[in-house]
């Protein structure tokens, strides 16, 4: 190598999903980010619903009709699951910030609790709402 040529430093390649074995902890981390995004988008939809409500009966009826359809129900179900998951996983993160649950078995267990618990919480919530105020 000549003295005038700049020296090139070889850097290691960053590992990616194809390098690592898929684990529930990875899914938990990814789901937390995805559900946070879903909640932000859902908050915008909620504001739109409030504007429709303030806009009068016709605008509210149009908004309510959108939510009453199959796509609207699917979006409401997805939003409620995202809320439940983000809540449970957020509590998990708070406990970890307090120094609890850092061993690998605890971390795996709490990841599964976040995932399964959010599904159960969503099912209970929808069961209560549908049994008291609506039809399936």
HUDARA-V978976 format. One record per backbone hydrogen bond with DSSP energy under -1.0 kcal/mol. NH is the residue of the N-H (numbers start at 1). CO is the residue of the C=O. If there is no record, write none. Layout:
<<NH | CO> <NH | CO>>
//
This chain:
<<19 | 16> <20 | 16> <27 | 23> <28 | 24> <29 | 25> <30 | 26> <31 | 27> <32 | 28> <33 | 29> <34 | 30> <35 | 31> <36 | 32> <37 | 33> <38 | 34> <39 | 35> <40 | 36> <41 | 37> <42 | 38> <43 | 39> <44 | 40> <45 | 41> <46 | 42> <47 | 43> <48 | 44> <49 | 45> <50 | 46> <51 | 47> <52 | 48> <53 | 49> <54 | 50> <55 | 51> <60 | 56> <61 | 57> <62 | 58> <63 | 59> <64 | 60> <65 | 61> <66 | 62> <67 | 63> <68 | 64> <73 | 69> <74 | 70> <75 | 71> <76 | 72> <77 | 73> <78 | 74> <79 | 75> <80 | 76> <81 | 77> <82 | 78> <83 | 79> <84 | 80> <85 | 81> <86 | 82> <87 | 83> <88 | 84> <89 | 85> <90 | 86> <91 | 87> <92 | 88> <93 | 89> <94 | 90> <95 | 91> <96 | 92> <97 | 93> <98 | 94> <99 | 96> <100 | 95> <107 | 103> <108 | 104> <109 | 105> <110 | 106> <111 | 107> <112 | 108> <113 | 109> <114 | 110> <115 | 111> <116 | 112> <117 | 113> <118 | 114> <119 | 115> <120 | 116> <121 | 117> <122 | 118> <123 | 119> <124 | 120> <125 | 121> <126 | 122> <127 | 123> <128 | 124> <129 | 125> <130 | 126> <131 | 127> <132 | 128> <133 | 129>>
//
